[in-house]
Amino acid sequence: MPLYKHRHRRAAGVRDFDLPLFPGYVFSRFDLLRRLPVVVTPGVNRILGFGPNPTPVDPSEIASLRTVLKKALSAKTIPFFRAGHHVRICGGPLQGVEGVVVLVRGTLRIVVSVTLLQRSVLVEVDSNWLVPEKGPAEAIARVVQEKSKVAATS
């Protein structure tokens, strides 16, 4: 279960807590043919997937989350984003991490997502460290732009 540091300020002072990054979810590696011990574990409701078929989380997403949690100074969960530019961080402590660019109150940040959970982690980065990656969002954006042009000309 990935954890992040949460700082709580009170009149008596500041206290740090480790909180679950994705409350209610636990990542597990197991043989699908031997999933009964996982399913009967107290607190486990089900294994995520599509229909009756369990679906694994993309290993590159897990690797990116591990890097963010190990090296990031400030990380927090945010709603899952489907649109945006896919980028790879090419410098600094998060070099090699991939994510989606978002603008939050004028500050450039990237979102590292776990698609299966539809959860994301927001990390502030230096824009000089980002390089564009071609991904599904760019393909969708091109199709939408082309349809807009066709609709505008007809």
N, C-alpha and C positions, 0 to 999 in steps of 0.2 A: 504494500500500500504506500504510494508516494506521499511524502509529507512536505509541508512548507512551513517556514517560520512566520508566525503572526505576532506582531508587537501590540500589546494592549496597554493603553495609557489609563491610569487611574490616579486619584488624588494621592494615594500612598506611593506612587511611583510607576515605573514601567516594568512590564513583565512579558517575556517571550514565551510563546506556546508553539508546539509542533502540532499542526492541524492537517487533516487529510486533504490532499489536493483535489481529489474527486470523492467526496463523501458518499458512502454507500457502495463503492466499487473497490474490488481487490483484484489485482492482476495475478494470474497463476499460470504456470506452465505444467501441462499434464497430457497424458495419452488419452485421446478421445475415446478409445475402446475401454478405458478404465476410469471413467468419469464419475462413477457412483460415489466414491469417497468424497469427492468435491461437492456433489449435489446434496448429500446428506449431512454436510457440515452445518452445525447450528448457525443461523444467521444468513445462510446462502439461500436466496430465493430461486435463482436460475442462472444459467450460463448464457451470456449475451450471444446473439447471432441473428440470422435471418430465417424466420420460420422455426422449424424444429432443428435446424443445422447450426451448431456452434460455429462462430466465426472468430478467427484469431485477430488480435490487434497487429497492425503492420509493425514489424520489427524496427524499421527506421523511425517510426513515431516513438516507440519505447526508448530507443537510443537517444533521440533528441530530447525527450523529457528528462532522462537521466542526466544528460549534460547540463540542461537548464537548471535542474535542482541542485546539481553539484557546484556549478560555477556562478549562477545568477545571484546578484545582490538583492534584487527585488523582483519577485514573481508572485502572481496571484491568478486565480482562475477567473475566466470571463465567459460570456456566452459563446457558443460555437459559431464561427464565421464560415460561410460557404464561398463568398466572393472575395476578390482581392488579388494582388500580385504575389505569386510564389517567389520566394527569395531564398538564397543561401547566404549565411554569414561567412565572410571570407577573411575576417580579422578579429582580434581580441579573444577573450576567454571562451566565447561561444562559437569559435570557428568551426565550420562544417555543419552547424545546425540549420535545418530548413524550416521555413514557416511562411506565413502570409502576412503581408504588410497591412497595417491599419494606422489611422491617424486618430489619436485620442487627445482632445484639447490642444491641438496644434503640435503634439509631440509624436514623432515617428516611433512606432513599436512594432514588434512582430508577434504573431500568434502561432504557437506550436500546438497542433491539435491531435487528438486521438479520435479519429473519425468514427470508430465503432461506438464509442461512448457519447459522441457528440458533445465533447467537452474540450476546452482549450485553456492554455496558459498564456498570459500576456507578459512580454518581456521588453523593457526599454533597451534600445540599441543605438549605436552611432550609425547614421545613414551612410557614412563613408565605408562601412564594413559590409554593405549589402550588394549582392550581385543578383540580377534577375535569373529565374529558373523558368523554363517553359513548363506549363502544367495545364490542367483542365480549366482553370479559371480564365486563362488567356484565350483558350480556344472558344469558350462560351462567350467571352466578351467580343471576340471577332465576329462570331455568328450573329450576336445581337446587333452589333454595329452595322453589319451587312444588311440585315433585315430592316433596320431603321432607314438606311439609305434607299433601299428598294421601296419601302412604304412612302418615303418622302418624295420620290420621283414619280410615283404613280398617281 
